[in-house]
């Protein structure tokens, strides 16, 4: 596949990535405030009949955890929240306790969603670097947020918040991380074989590759393996990744012709701030562009070559199958008003 504009993001596209990452942060705040924490119904989301449900002892303990605690849940409303060791997968790590009683004395109405977002940005960012022992990558996978009191706790005068770190996917869903935040690589990468949903013409959260998706991750590379001493310019990153991602694509697909499948090979680029924070890993990935180049279109099935003997080998020159999801095919994206930038 010859070099082309499809494979070399322009400065405008790089800037767009910055904007998208900012959108992820805002979306995560909304997701956490509305779906993960507490509703405006007077109690914990998921309370019986939507009323003033009571916190379980496990959830009560989880949402009154000290800094260094890690929390997780399975239910969309976090009604099964519980503390777990940070060495286990979790969705939130408490970094600091904040009291906003001076700003919102007893009897004051609870902040609006917009005010909660402002409080999270104002109160939960300054202590992150001391907590981590190093800088937070402004474009990395970890973002700050807060846990707030339930409406009933607020009415009782509780003004204590818990700031923390989370990983919000491109579509805003909170994704599990493993290990204490200070020990995690902040590079926003996914494991090879991961497919990301298509949201309008943009990128969503991880999804099964058998379903229509935007990107399929084919490899993770570490820029440090090539550029050991100093931050490489994005032109240098592109030149190296052009060669390395092409090699990875050949291995992953069994030498498939991506052009014949109407697929493009692309990759991530890292900013100086990310490099300085230790985020040096990138993903190689494949996708399909819309004919007018206005965004991505749906791809169904994996481009991964099936192991020999699995019955997924190309037939009559057709594309390789993943042995389960069928061959990768692209189609026009369904109309949607929700996009990623």
Residue, then its C-alpha position, 0 to 999 in steps of 0.5 A: x500500500x503506497x503512502x497517501x494522505x489516508x495514512x499520514x494525518x495532517x496537522x488539522x487531523x492532529x488538532x482534531x484529535x486534541x479536540x476529540x480528547x477534550x470531548x471525551x473528558x466532558x462526556x465522561x463527566x456527564x456520564x459519571x454525573x448522570x449514569x454512574x453516581x446518583x440521580x436526582x430522585x432523592x437517592x441512589x440510582x437504581x433505588x426501588x421504583x426510582x425512588x429514594x433507594x438506600x445504599x447497600x453496605x458495600x456501596x456505602x463503604x465504596x462511596x466513603x473511601x479514602x484516597x488510594x481506594x479503588x472502586x468498581x461496579x457492573x450495573x449501569x447505575x453503580x448500585x453494586x459498587x464495591x471496593x477492590x484492591x487496585x491490582x484488580x480491574x476497577x473503574x475509579x481510583x480515589x485521589x483526594x477528599x474535597x469539602x465544598x461546604x464554604x461554597x455551598x453552606x447548609x441549606x444551599x441547593x445542590x449544584x447543577x450538572x454544569x456546576x458539578x463539572x466546573x467543581x470537578x475541573x477546579x477541585x480535582x486537578x491540582x492534587x493529581x500530580x502530587x498523588x501520581x508523583x508525575x504529570x497527568x498526560x493531558x491526552x492520555x487515558x486517565x481523566x479526573x472526576x468526582x464522586x458527589x453526595x446523594x441528594x439525601x446526604x446533601x440535604x443532611x449537610x454532607x459536602x464532602x467529595x471524592x476526586x478520582x481518576x478514571x478511563x473514559x473510552x472514546x464514546x464516554x463509557x468508563x473502562x476498567x484499568x488494572x493497577x494503581x494509577x501511579x504505576x499505569x502507562x497512560x498511553x490511550x491504547x487498546x489491545x490488538x484485536x479490539x474493535x471500536x464502535x462507529x458513532x456517526x462518522x466517528x469512534x466509539x467504545x470497544x465492541x465485538x468485531x462481528x458488529x459494525x465498527x470503525x477501527x480494528x486495532x492490529x498492533x501496539x508499538x512503543x515509540x521508545x523502542x526507536x526513539x530512545x533519547x528525545x521526543x520524535x517529531x510527528x513527521x519522524x513518528x509517521x515515517x517510522x510507523x509507516x514501515x512498522x505498522x505495515x509490517x504488523x498489518x501483514x502479520x495480522x492479516x496474513x498479507x491481505x491487500x487492504x486496498x482491495x478491501x477498501x481499508x486504510x492503515x493508520x496509527x496514533x501520534x503522540x504529543x510532546x506533553x504525552x511523551x513527557x508524561x511517559x505515554x509513548x505507546x501507539x496503536x496501529x489500526x485499520x478502518x474504512x473511509x467514507x467516499x467523500x472523506x468526511x469520516x469513517x464508515x462501518x466495517x463488519x468482521x475482522x481482518x485478522x487472518x484465521x489460523x491454519x486449519x480453522x476453515x477461515x482461509x481466503x476462498x477464490x481470492x476473497x478476504x481472510x476470515x477471523x473464523x467467527x465473524x466472517x470476512x471484513x466488509x465495509x458499508x456506508x455508516x448509518x445516519x446519526x447526529x452523534x459524532x466524535x468531532 
